[in-house]
Amino acid sequence: MKSVALWKERRARSVTGTEISTLVNTAQLERNRTYVAAIVDIIQFIALNQLPFRGSDDALDARGEVSSGIFLALMDYTLKKDKDLARIFSTIPVNATYTSHHIQNEIIEIMSTIITEEIVKDIGEAWYTLKVDGTKDPTGCENVSIVLRYVDTSNTVREQLVSMATSKQCDAKSLTQLVLAQLRDIGLNTAKVLSQCYDGASVMSGVHGGMQKIVQEELQREVPYVHCFNHQLHLVVVHAMSSDFTLENFFSVCNSLYKYFKKPTVAAVYTGEKLKRLLEQRWTGHLATVTVILKSFGNIVHLLRGIDSTQTSAAEVRMEATGLLKAITQPSFLFIACMTHQILSLLDPPNTALQAKSTDLYTGVRLVQSALACVEKLRCDTQFDTFWEKFSKDRQTTEPAAAAPPQKRPRNMSHLSDYVVDTTVGHRQKEVEERTGCKRLYFSTLDAVVGEMKARFSVRNSQLVEALCTLHPGSEDFLDAKRVRPLLDLTCTEMKEAEFAVAQQFLQDEMAQSNKNWTTQDILTRYCEPLAAMPTVLKTLKLSLTFGASTATCENSFSTLKNVFSEHRRSMLHKRKASLIQIAVEKDLTKKFTGEWKETLLRRFSTASRRLQLF
């Protein structure tokens, strides 16, 4: 009994910070905490900005030198600016400076662990959407980004990176086991997975053997799969823009232009806007390319003509300029640039909106449908006539005047003096043929885009989409209990029609008093307290926002991976790499280590045997 009492007393003192050692050495412990806290701040700053820690010389006495690296350089700068910290540093034992990469790894790992624990705590018992995507780093390691989308206790939609795992095997079964194991290891209930959102790779989306199918088999229930809308838009553009040889040839010329203007001798004299490279992974490269070409078409033609007509450039450069000049001065080139710019500009707003963390599945569906309707409106003779008229005017101002042809000796046409020309055939016929060919291309391109969008964004689960539509305040069937039932069936929740009837009447009366265009998020934010009396309705509204439409957050983590795992930083272990990526991605949570989470981090750091006692 005495040992139990001593243990309880020790635990109470640890919680309240009144350990015997703390009371005796309060001043020294405070100095130690100040010093370690400064190191934590430096590590947090470097990790947040995705910067390298070490240089070629990692010795403490090399701090401030060019080769010391950012960590030691920042430490030297901090000591120079903070005289109190400098005095504390002068009393720190040489074997307890805590500047080694081992200490950095420990602090980075503790940061990542606390962030993950906070996310798990924030999720609680809420349902969540599982978003997974993978990419290989330059070493060939498969990095698997695991992101969860949920509605927190404050009714705010969150998308958080909980893990950057690695896998040696990339088959669907191995990936499924890896992801589910990661979720269970951090303390999440996999029974709360509401839906899945991946790209369209067969290993992820396969109906019979893909990850989405295996997840449902593992959980033994229906877990709807959503093919990432951003990836689908990419496939729409890539396939539609390669459906016609003329279009494919146009973008091939654009790619050749990009490579040509990358030549140092050409880039040095080019004054227009920098050309964009076509990326197979991003359809926005198509839009960026035609946008720049339209803006700088005059500069491009002027430069190519100058190179073509002078002998100062190398023969190879002149020959390539001649070929490119001939290709881009074809009548159809500028037309295709204007046409594709018009079509792709309509797809850009939904693509951008879908990358926002707040965009839910129903909003994504509506955005795509709106873009499709706008594209379909272009497919009529009236729209083409308007477009052709505008294109003809713009072409006159965009195309630079051709070089004047050499003067020829005037011909004597006296033998035709008795004749009058009342019609022309050559020039007029050429214009008609050009317009007809462009019109055919215009309609075939629109048909390809519309066909691809309808095929890829067809409603695969109409009942689920109808249920999500019913939960939108602007719907005619707002909170119709019968239509909402499929959503409740996914979570095995009992339908309570009385709650929906009362909530429907209450919310409709409230919205009628305002001219505001209400959203589901607005209702949750403003009427959370009244809806607490109708828990089934409140839960259903949260579920509607939990469905995601894009894996953009996973893609963002890969951008961070590229910055963290740069060419000169490939010796780091995966654990450090994964932790640094999560710290950098979850900026809002990481910033708390400078304030409310500082003591938690220091206490965890001090649990191991340390030369510097902190508590």
BAVOVO-899846 format. One record per residue (C-alpha): residue number from 1; x, y, z. Coordinates in steps of 0.25 Angstrom, whole numbers, padded with zeros to 4 digits. Example, Ala and Ser with C-alpha at 12.3 -4.5 7.8 and 13.67 -1.06 7.14 Angstrom:
# BAVOVO-899846
(node 1, (0049, -0018, 0031))
(node 2, (0055, -0004, 0029))
//
This chain:
# BAVOVO-899846
(node 1, (0000, 0000, 0000))
(node 2, (0011, 0009, 0003))
(node 3, (0017, 0007, -0011))
(node 4, (0004, 0010, -0017))
(node 5, (0003, 0023, -0009))
(node 6, (0017, 0027, -0013))
(node 7, (0014, 0024, -0028))
(node 8, (0001, 0033, -0027))
(node 9, (0009, 0044, -0020))
(node 10, (0019, 0044, -0031))
(node 11, (0009, 0044, -0042))
(node 12, (0002, 0056, -0036))
(node 13, (0015, 0063, -0035))
(node 14, (0018, 0060, -0049))
(node 15, (0004, 0065, -0054))
(node 16, (0005, 0078, -0046))
(node 17, (0020, 0081, -0049))
(node 18, (0024, 0080, -0034))
(node 19, (0034, 0069, -0034))
(node 20, (0045, 0070, -0023))
(node 21, (0056, 0072, -0034))
(node 22, (0047, 0083, -0040))
(node 23, (0045, 0090, -0027))
(node 24, (0060, 0089, -0023))
(node 25, (0066, 0093, -0037))
(node 26, (0055, 0102, -0042))
(node 27, (0064, 0113, -0048))
(node 28, (0073, 0103, -0055))
(node 29, (0061, 0095, -0061))
(node 30, (0055, 0108, -0066))
(node 31, (0068, 0111, -0073))
(node 32, (0069, 0097, -0079))
(node 33, (0055, 0098, -0084))
(node 34, (0058, 0112, -0090))
(node 35, (0070, 0106, -0098))
(node 36, (0062, 0093, -0103))
(node 37, (0050, 0102, -0107))
(node 38, (0059, 0110, -0115))
(node 39, (0064, 0098, -0123))
(node 40, (0050, 0093, -0124))
(node 41, (0046, 0107, -0131))
(node 42, (0058, 0106, -0140))
(node 43, (0054, 0092, -0145))
(node 44, (0039, 0096, -0146))
(node 45, (0043, 0108, -0155))
(node 46, (0052, 0099, -0164))
(node 47, (0041, 0088, -0165))
(node 48, (0030, 0098, -0168))
(node 49, (0038, 0104, -0179))
(node 50, (0043, 0091, -0185))
(node 51, (0057, 0094, -0184))
(node 52, (0069, 0085, -0182))
(node 53, (0075, 0084, -0168))
(node 54, (0089, 0081, -0170))
(node 55, (0101, 0085, -0178))
(node 56, (0114, 0079, -0182))
(node 57, (0120, 0082, -0168))
(node 58, (0111, 0078, -0157))
(node 59, (0120, 0082, -0145))
(node 60, (0115, 0091, -0135))
(node 61, (0127, 0100, -0135))
(node 62, (0125, 0102, -0150))
(node 63, (0111, 0109, -0148))
(node 64, (0110, 0122, -0155))
(node 65, (0119, 0118, -0167))
(node 66, (0114, 0116, -0181))
(node 67, (0116, 0100, -0180))
(node 68, (0109, 0099, -0166))
(node 69, (0095, 0097, -0172))
(node 70, (0082, 0105, -0168))
(node 71, (0080, 0098, -0155))
(node 72, (0093, 0103, -0149))
(node 73, (0093, 0116, -0156))
(node 74, (0079, 0119, -0150))
(node 75, (0084, 0115, -0137))
(node 76, (0096, 0124, -0138))
(node 77, (0087, 0136, -0142))
(node 78, (0077, 0133, -0131))
(node 79, (0089, 0133, -0121))
(node 80, (0094, 0147, -0126))
(node 81, (0080, 0153, -0125))
(node 82, (0076, 0147, -0112))
(node 83, (0087, 0151, -0101))
(node 84, (0079, 0143, -0090))
(node 85, (0079, 0131, -0098))
(node 86, (0094, 0133, -0102))
(node 87, (0097, 0133, -0087))
(node 88, (0089, 0120, -0084))
(node 89, (0097, 0114, -0096))
(node 90, (0110, 0117, -0090))
(node 91, (0106, 0109, -0078))
(node 92, (0101, 0097, -0086))
(node 93, (0111, 0085, -0085))
(node 94, (0118, 0082, -0098))
(node 95, (0112, 0068, -0098))
(node 96, (0098, 0073, -0097))
(node 97, (0096, 0083, -0108))
(node 98, (0085, 0075, -0114))
(node 99, (0089, 0079, -0128))
(node 100, (0092, 0066, -0134))
(node 101, (0083, 0060, -0145))
(node 102, (0079, 0049, -0135))
(node 103, (0072, 0059, -0126))
(node 104, (0066, 0066, -0138))
(node 105, (0060, 0053, -0142))
(node 106, (0054, 0051, -0128))
(node 107, (0048, 0065, -0128))
(node 108, (0042, 0063, -0142))
(node 109, (0036, 0050, -0139))
(node 110, (0030, 0055, -0126))
(node 111, (0024, 0067, -0134))
(node 112, (0018, 0057, -0144))
(node 113, (0012, 0048, -0133))
(node 114, (0006, 0060, -0126))
(node 115, (0000, 0065, -0139))
(node 116, (-0006, 0051, -0142))
(node 117, (-0011, 0049, -0128))
(node 118, (-0018, 0063, -0129))
(node 119, (-0025, 0059, -0143))
(node 120, (-0029, 0045, -0137))
(node 121, (-0035, 0053, -0125))
(node 122, (-0042, 0063, -0134))
(node 123, (-0048, 0052, -0142))
(node 124, (-0053, 0045, -0130))
(node 125, (-0065, 0036, -0134))
(node 126, (-0068, 0044, -0146))
(node 127, (-0070, 0037, -0160))
(node 128, (-0059, 0040, -0170))
(node 129, (-0055, 0038, -0185))
(node 130, (-0042, 0031, -0188))
(node 131, (-0033, 0038, -0199))
(node 132, (-0021, 0030, -0203))
(node 133, (-0011, 0033, -0214))
(node 134, (0003, 0028, -0217))
(node 135, (0016, 0033, -0224))
(node 136, (0030, 0028, -0225))
(node 137, (0041, 0036, -0221))
(node 138, (0055, 0037, -0228))
(node 139, (0060, 0025, -0220))
(node 140, (0048, 0016, -0225))
(node 141, (0041, 0016, -0212))
(node 142, (0026, 0016, -0213))
(node 143, (0020, 0027, -0204))
(node 144, (0006, 0025, -0200))
(node 145, (-0001, 0038, -0196))
(node 146, (-0013, 0035, -0186))
(node 147, (-0023, 0047, -0184))
(node 148, (-0036, 0047, -0176))
(node 149, (-0048, 0056, -0179))
(node 150, (-0057, 0058, -0167))
(node 151, (-0066, 0068, -0160))
(node 152, (-0061, 0072, -0147))
(node 153, (-0068, 0076, -0134))
(node 154, (-0069, 0090, -0138))
(node 155, (-0076, 0086, -0151))
(node 156, (-0064, 0090, -0160))
(node 157, (-0060, 0081, -0171))
(node 158, (-0045, 0076, -0170))
(node 159, (-0036, 0069, -0179))
(node 160, (-0023, 0064, -0171))
(node 161, (-0011, 0056, -0175))
(node 162, (-0010, 0045, -0165))
(node 163, (0001, 0037, -0171))
(node 164, (0011, 0036, -0182))
(node 165, (0014, 0022, -0182))
(node 166, (0023, 0014, -0191))
(node 167, (0021, 0000, -0198))
(node 168, (0030, -0009, -0205))
(node 169, (0018, -0016, -0212))
(node 170, (0008, -0008, -0220))
(node 171, (-0003, -0018, -0222))
(node 172, (-0017, -0015, -0217))
(node 173, (-0017, -0025, -0206))
(node 174, (-0004, -0020, -0200))
(node 175, (-0008, -0006, -0201))
(node 176, (-0021, -0009, -0194))
(node 177, (-0015, -0016, -0183))
(node 178, (-0004, -0005, -0182))
(node 179, (-0015, 0006, -0181))
(node 180, (-0024, -0001, -0172))
(node 181, (-0012, -0004, -0163))
(node 182, (-0008, 0010, -0162))
(node 183, (-0022, 0015, -0158))
(node 184, (-0023, 0005, -0147))
(node 185, (-0009, 0007, -0142))
(node 186, (-0012, 0022, -0140))
(node 187, (-0024, 0019, -0132))
(node 188, (-0035, 0021, -0143))
(node 189, (-0048, 0012, -0144))
(node 190, (-0048, 0006, -0158))
(node 191, (-0063, 0003, -0157))
(node 192, (-0065, 0018, -0158))
(node 193, (-0060, 0019, -0173))
(node 194, (-0071, 0025, -0180))
(node 195, (-0066, 0026, -0194))
(node 196, (-0053, 0024, -0202))
(node 197, (-0047, 0034, -0212))
(node 198, (-0035, 0030, -0221))
(node 199, (-0030, 0032, -0235))
(node 200, (-0035, 0023, -0247))
(node 201, (-0023, 0013, -0247))
(node 202, (-0028, -0001, -0248))
(node 203, (-0020, -0005, -0235))
(node 204, (-0029, 0006, -0228))
(node 205, (-0042, 0006, -0235))
(node 206, (-0043, -0009, -0240))
(node 207, (-0057, -0014, -0239))
(node 208, (-0053, -0028, -0235))
(node 209, (-0039, -0027, -0230))
(node 210, (-0036, -0012, -0228))
(node 211, (-0034, -0006, -0214))
(node 212, (-0048, 0000, -0214))
(node 213, (-0054, -0014, -0215))
(node 214, (-0044, -0020, -0205))
(node 215, (-0047, -0009, -0195))
(node 216, (-0062, -0013, -0195))
(node 217, (-0059, -0028, -0194))
(node 218, (-0050, -0025, -0182))
(node 219, (-0060, -0016, -0175))
(node 220, (-0071, -0025, -0179))
(node 221, (-0081, -0014, -0184))
(node 222, (-0083, -0004, -0195))
(node 223, (-0073, 0007, -0195))
(node 224, (-0076, 0016, -0208))
(node 225, (-0064, 0019, -0217))
(node 226, (-0062, 0032, -0223))
(node 227, (-0052, 0034, -0235))
(node 228, (-0045, 0047, -0233))
(node 229, (-0052, 0058, -0241))
(node 230, (-0039, 0065, -0244))
(node 231, (-0033, 0052, -0250))
(node 232, (-0045, 0050, -0258))
(node 233, (-0045, 0064, -0263))
(node 234, (-0030, 0062, -0267))
(node 235, (-0034, 0049, -0275))
(node 236, (-0045, 0057, -0282))
(node 237, (-0036, 0067, -0287))
(node 238, (-0025, 0058, -0291))
(node 239, (-0034, 0048, -0298))
(node 240, (-0042, 0059, -0305))
(node 241, (-0030, 0067, -0309))
(node 242, (-0024, 0055, -0316))
(node 243, (-0037, 0050, -0323))
(node 244, (-0034, 0058, -0336))
(node 245, (-0020, 0057, -0343))
(node 246, (-0021, 0072, -0345))
(node 247, (-0022, 0075, -0330))
(node 248, (-0011, 0065, -0327))
(node 249, (-0002, 0071, -0337))
(node 250, (-0005, 0085, -0332))
(node 251, (-0001, 0081, -0318))
(node 252, (0011, 0074, -0324))
(node 253, (0015, 0088, -0330))
(node 254, (0013, 0095, -0317))
(node 255, (0022, 0085, -0310))
(node 256, (0033, 0087, -0321))
(node 257, (0031, 0102, -0319))
(node 258, (0034, 0101, -0304))
(node 259, (0047, 0092, -0307))
(node 260, (0052, 0102, -0317))
(node 261, (0050, 0114, -0309))
(node 262, (0057, 0107, -0298))
(node 263, (0070, 0108, -0306))
(node 264, (0079, 0118, -0300))
(node 265, (0082, 0126, -0313))
(node 266, (0067, 0127, -0315))
(node 267, (0063, 0130, -0301))
(node 268, (0073, 0141, -0300))
(node 269, (0066, 0149, -0311))
(node 270, (0051, 0145, -0308))
(node 271, (0043, 0157, -0302))
(node 272, (0030, 0150, -0301))
(node 273, (0023, 0142, -0289))
(node 274, (0030, 0129, -0285))
(node 275, (0024, 0117, -0292))
(node 276, (0019, 0106, -0284))
(node 277, (0022, 0091, -0285))
(node 278, (0011, 0081, -0287))
(node 279, (0010, 0071, -0275))
(node 280, (0004, 0058, -0277))
(node 281, (0000, 0058, -0262))
(node 282, (-0007, 0072, -0262))
(node 283, (-0017, 0076, -0273))
(node 284, (-0016, 0090, -0269))
(node 285, (-0003, 0090, -0277))
(node 286, (-0011, 0090, -0289))
(node 287, (-0019, 0102, -0285))
(node 288, (-0006, 0109, -0280))
(node 289, (0001, 0106, -0293))
(node 290, (-0010, 0112, -0302))
(node 291, (-0012, 0124, -0293))
(node 292, (0003, 0128, -0295))
(node 293, (0003, 0125, -0310))
(node 294, (-0009, 0135, -0311))
(node 295, (-0003, 0146, -0303))
(node 296, (0011, 0145, -0310))
(node 297, (0007, 0140, -0324))
(node 298, (0012, 0153, -0330))
(node 299, (0026, 0152, -0323))
(node 300, (0027, 0137, -0326))
(node 301, (0025, 0139, -0341))
(node 302, (0034, 0152, -0341))
(node 303, (0045, 0145, -0335))
(node 304, (0044, 0132, -0344))
(node 305, (0044, 0141, -0356))
(node 306, (0056, 0149, -0352))
(node 307, (0064, 0136, -0350))
(node 308, (0059, 0130, -0363))
(node 309, (0063, 0142, -0371))
(node 310, (0077, 0144, -0365))
(node 311, (0090, 0137, -0366))
(node 312, (0095, 0140, -0352))
(node 313, (0089, 0128, -0346))
(node 314, (0094, 0113, -0347))
(node 315, (0088, 0106, -0359))
(node 316, (0081, 0096, -0350))
(node 317, (0074, 0107, -0343))
(node 318, (0070, 0114, -0356))
(node 319, (0064, 0101, -0362))
(node 320, (0056, 0098, -0349))
(node 321, (0051, 0113, -0349))
(node 322, (0046, 0111, -0363))
(node 323, (0038, 0099, -0360))
(node 324, (0032, 0104, -0348))
(node 325, (0029, 0117, -0355))
(node 326, (0022, 0110, -0366))
(node 327, (0014, 0101, -0356))
(node 328, (0009, 0113, -0347))
(node 329, (0005, 0122, -0359))
(node 330, (-0004, 0111, -0365))
(node 331, (-0019, 0117, -0364))
(node 332, (-0023, 0106, -0355))
(node 333, (-0013, 0108, -0344))
(node 334, (-0018, 0121, -0338))
(node 335, (-0032, 0116, -0339))
(node 336, (-0029, 0103, -0331))
(node 337, (-0022, 0112, -0321))
(node 338, (-0034, 0121, -0319))
(node 339, (-0044, 0109, -0319))
(node 340, (-0037, 0100, -0309))
(node 341, (-0035, 0113, -0300))
(node 342, (-0050, 0115, -0300))
(node 343, (-0053, 0101, -0297))
(node 344, (-0042, 0098, -0287))
(node 345, (-0045, 0112, -0280))
(node 346, (-0059, 0106, -0276))
(node 347, (-0053, 0094, -0270))
(node 348, (-0043, 0102, -0262))
(node 349, (-0053, 0107, -0251))
(node 350, (-0058, 0094, -0246))
(node 351, (-0044, 0088, -0247))
(node 352, (-0039, 0100, -0237))
(node 353, (-0051, 0099, -0228))
(node 354, (-0050, 0083, -0227))
(node 355, (-0036, 0085, -0221))
(node 356, (-0041, 0093, -0209))
(node 357, (-0043, 0084, -0196))
(node 358, (-0057, 0090, -0194))
(node 359, (-0062, 0085, -0207))
(node 360, (-0071, 0073, -0204))
(node 361, (-0076, 0062, -0214))
(node 362, (-0090, 0068, -0217))
(node 363, (-0083, 0082, -0220))
(node 364, (-0073, 0075, -0229))
(node 365, (-0085, 0068, -0237))
(node 366, (-0092, 0081, -0239))
(node 367, (-0079, 0088, -0243))
(node 368, (-0076, 0078, -0254))
(node 369, (-0091, 0078, -0259))
(node 370, (-0090, 0093, -0260))
(node 371, (-0077, 0092, -0268))
(node 372, (-0083, 0082, -0277))
(node 373, (-0095, 0090, -0279))
(node 374, (-0087, 0102, -0283))
(node 375, (-0079, 0093, -0293))
(node 376, (-0092, 0088, -0299))
(node 377, (-0097, 0102, -0301))
(node 378, (-0085, 0104, -0311))
(node 379, (-0090, 0094, -0320))
(node 380, (-0099, 0101, -0329))
(node 381, (-0097, 0109, -0342))
(node 382, (-0100, 0122, -0335))
(node 383, (-0089, 0120, -0325))
(node 384, (-0079, 0116, -0336))
(node 385, (-0083, 0129, -0345))
(node 386, (-0081, 0138, -0333))
(node 387, (-0068, 0131, -0330))
(node 388, (-0063, 0131, -0344))
(node 389, (-0066, 0146, -0345))
(node 390, (-0058, 0149, -0332))
(node 391, (-0047, 0140, -0337))
(node 392, (-0046, 0147, -0350))
(node 393, (-0045, 0161, -0344))
(node 394, (-0035, 0156, -0334))
(node 395, (-0027, 0149, -0344))
(node 396, (-0025, 0162, -0351))
(node 397, (-0019, 0169, -0339))
(node 398, (-0011, 0156, -0334))
(node 399, (-0004, 0152, -0347))
(node 400, (0007, 0161, -0350))
(node 401, (0008, 0166, -0365))
(node 402, (0015, 0157, -0374))
(node 403, (0028, 0162, -0380))
(node 404, (0025, 0169, -0393))
(node 405, (0028, 0161, -0406))
(node 406, (0039, 0165, -0415))
(node 407, (0035, 0175, -0426))
(node 408, (0032, 0169, -0440))
(node 409, (0032, 0176, -0453))
(node 410, (0018, 0181, -0456))
(node 411, (0011, 0172, -0467))
(node 412, (0004, 0178, -0479))
(node 413, (-0011, 0173, -0479))
(node 414, (-0015, 0182, -0491))
(node 415, (-0021, 0170, -0498))
(node 416, (-0032, 0168, -0487))
(node 417, (-0036, 0183, -0487))
(node 418, (-0049, 0180, -0493))
(node 419, (-0053, 0170, -0482))
(node 420, (-0060, 0173, -0468))
(node 421, (-0058, 0164, -0456))
(node 422, (-0071, 0162, -0449))
(node 423, (-0068, 0150, -0440))
(node 424, (-0056, 0144, -0432))
(node 425, (-0054, 0130, -0429))
(node 426, (-0040, 0127, -0424))
(node 427, (-0039, 0135, -0411))
(node 428, (-0054, 0134, -0408))
(node 429, (-0054, 0119, -0410))
(node 430, (-0042, 0118, -0401))
(node 431, (-0049, 0125, -0390))
(node 432, (-0061, 0117, -0391))
(node 433, (-0053, 0104, -0390))
(node 434, (-0045, 0109, -0378))
(node 435, (-0057, 0113, -0371))
(node 436, (-0064, 0099, -0374))
(node 437, (-0051, 0092, -0369))
(node 438, (-0051, 0100, -0356))
(node 439, (-0066, 0098, -0354))
(node 440, (-0064, 0083, -0355))
(node 441, (-0052, 0083, -0345))
(node 442, (-0060, 0092, -0336))
(node 443, (-0072, 0082, -0335))
(node 444, (-0064, 0070, -0334))
(node 445, (-0056, 0075, -0323))
(node 446, (-0068, 0079, -0315))
(node 447, (-0074, 0065, -0317))
(node 448, (-0061, 0059, -0312))
(node 449, (-0061, 0067, -0300))
(node 450, (-0076, 0065, -0297))
(node 451, (-0075, 0050, -0300))
(node 452, (-0063, 0049, -0290))
(node 453, (-0070, 0057, -0279))
(node 454, (-0083, 0049, -0280))
(node 455, (-0076, 0036, -0280))
(node 456, (-0067, 0039, -0268))
(node 457, (-0076, 0047, -0260))
(node 458, (-0088, 0038, -0262))
(node 459, (-0096, 0036, -0249))
(node 460, (-0092, 0022, -0244))
(node 461, (-0100, 0023, -0231))
(node 462, (-0112, 0031, -0234))
(node 463, (-0119, 0028, -0220))
(node 464, (-0107, 0033, -0213))
(node 465, (-0106, 0046, -0222))
(node 466, (-0121, 0048, -0220))
(node 467, (-0119, 0047, -0205))
(node 468, (-0108, 0057, -0205))
(node 469, (-0116, 0066, -0214))
(node 470, (-0128, 0065, -0204))
(node 471, (-0119, 0070, -0193))
(node 472, (-0115, 0083, -0200))
(node 473, (-0124, 0095, -0196))
(node 474, (-0127, 0099, -0210))
(node 475, (-0134, 0086, -0213))
(node 476, (-0149, 0085, -0215))
(node 477, (-0148, 0072, -0207))
(node 478, (-0140, 0078, -0196))
(node 479, (-0139, 0068, -0184))
(node 480, (-0149, 0058, -0191))
(node 481, (-0148, 0046, -0182))
(node 482, (-0150, 0035, -0193))
(node 483, (-0139, 0041, -0202))
(node 484, (-0129, 0042, -0190))
(node 485, (-0130, 0028, -0186))
(node 486, (-0119, 0022, -0195))
(node 487, (-0109, 0031, -0188))
(node 488, (-0114, 0026, -0174))
(node 489, (-0113, 0012, -0179))
(node 490, (-0098, 0013, -0181))
(node 491, (-0096, 0016, -0167))
(node 492, (-0107, 0006, -0161))
(node 493, (-0114, 0018, -0155))
(node 494, (-0129, 0017, -0152))
(node 495, (-0138, 0026, -0160))
(node 496, (-0146, 0036, -0151))
(node 497, (-0156, 0042, -0160))
(node 498, (-0162, 0051, -0149))
(node 499, (-0148, 0058, -0147))
(node 500, (-0147, 0061, -0162))
(node 501, (-0161, 0066, -0163))
(node 502, (-0159, 0076, -0151))
(node 503, (-0145, 0080, -0157))
(node 504, (-0151, 0082, -0171))
(node 505, (-0162, 0092, -0166))
(node 506, (-0152, 0099, -0156))
(node 507, (-0141, 0101, -0166))
(node 508, (-0150, 0105, -0178))
(node 509, (-0157, 0116, -0169))
(node 510, (-0144, 0121, -0164))
(node 511, (-0138, 0122, -0179))
(node 512, (-0151, 0128, -0184))
(node 513, (-0148, 0140, -0175))
(node 514, (-0134, 0142, -0182))
(node 515, (-0130, 0145, -0196))
(node 516, (-0117, 0138, -0194))
(node 517, (-0114, 0126, -0203))
(node 518, (-0112, 0116, -0192))
(node 519, (-0102, 0104, -0192))
(node 520, (-0102, 0092, -0183))
(node 521, (-0089, 0097, -0176))
(node 522, (-0097, 0110, -0173))
(node 523, (-0108, 0102, -0167))
(node 524, (-0099, 0094, -0158))
(node 525, (-0092, 0106, -0154))
(node 526, (-0104, 0115, -0150))
(node 527, (-0114, 0104, -0146))
(node 528, (-0105, 0094, -0139))
(node 529, (-0112, 0096, -0125))
(node 530, (-0126, 0094, -0130))
(node 531, (-0122, 0082, -0138))
(node 532, (-0116, 0076, -0126))
(node 533, (-0130, 0072, -0122))
(node 534, (-0131, 0065, -0136))
(node 535, (-0118, 0056, -0135))
(node 536, (-0122, 0048, -0148))
(node 537, (-0123, 0060, -0156))
(node 538, (-0111, 0067, -0151))
(node 539, (-0103, 0054, -0153))
(node 540, (-0108, 0053, -0168))
(node 541, (-0104, 0067, -0171))
(node 542, (-0090, 0064, -0166))
(node 543, (-0090, 0052, -0174))
(node 544, (-0093, 0059, -0187))
(node 545, (-0081, 0068, -0185))
(node 546, (-0072, 0057, -0182))
(node 547, (-0073, 0051, -0196))
(node 548, (-0061, 0056, -0204))
(node 549, (-0059, 0058, -0219))
(node 550, (-0044, 0060, -0220))
(node 551, (-0030, 0055, -0216))
(node 552, (-0024, 0069, -0217))
(node 553, (-0019, 0068, -0203))
(node 554, (-0011, 0056, -0206))
(node 555, (-0005, 0062, -0218))
(node 556, (-0001, 0074, -0209))
(node 557, (0007, 0065, -0200))
(node 558, (0014, 0060, -0212))
(node 559, (0018, 0074, -0216))
(node 560, (0024, 0075, -0201))
(node 561, (0031, 0062, -0203))
(node 562, (0038, 0067, -0215))
(node 563, (0043, 0079, -0207))
(node 564, (0047, 0071, -0195))
(node 565, (0053, 0059, -0202))
(node 566, (0061, 0068, -0212))
(node 567, (0074, 0063, -0219))
(node 568, (0083, 0066, -0208))
(node 569, (0075, 0061, -0197))
(node 570, (0073, 0046, -0201))
(node 571, (0081, 0040, -0189))
(node 572, (0069, 0042, -0179))
(node 573, (0061, 0031, -0174))
(node 574, (0047, 0029, -0178))
(node 575, (0042, 0032, -0164))
(node 576, (0049, 0046, -0164))
(node 577, (0044, 0048, -0178))
(node 578, (0029, 0045, -0174))
(node 579, (0029, 0053, -0162))
(node 580, (0035, 0065, -0169))
(node 581, (0024, 0064, -0180))
(node 582, (0013, 0063, -0169))
(node 583, (0019, 0075, -0161))
(node 584, (0020, 0084, -0174))
(node 585, (0006, 0080, -0179))
(node 586, (-0001, 0082, -0166))
(node 587, (0004, 0096, -0164))
(node 588, (-0008, 0101, -0155))
(node 589, (-0005, 0090, -0145))
(node 590, (0010, 0091, -0146))
(node 591, (0009, 0106, -0142))
(node 592, (0003, 0102, -0129))
(node 593, (0017, 0097, -0125))
(node 594, (0021, 0111, -0122))
(node 595, (0010, 0113, -0112))
(node 596, (0000, 0103, -0106))
(node 597, (0007, 0090, -0110))
(node 598, (0021, 0095, -0106))
(node 599, (0021, 0089, -0092))
(node 600, (0014, 0076, -0097))
(node 601, (0026, 0074, -0107))
(node 602, (0037, 0077, -0096))
(node 603, (0030, 0068, -0086))
(node 604, (0030, 0056, -0096))
(node 605, (0045, 0060, -0100))
(node 606, (0049, 0059, -0086))
(node 607, (0043, 0045, -0083))
(node 608, (0055, 0039, -0089))
(node 609, (0069, 0039, -0081))
(node 610, (0074, 0053, -0084))
(node 611, (0087, 0060, -0079))
(node 612, (0079, 0073, -0078))
(node 613, (0067, 0071, -0068))
(node 614, (0055, 0079, -0072))
(node 615, (0045, 0076, -0062))
//
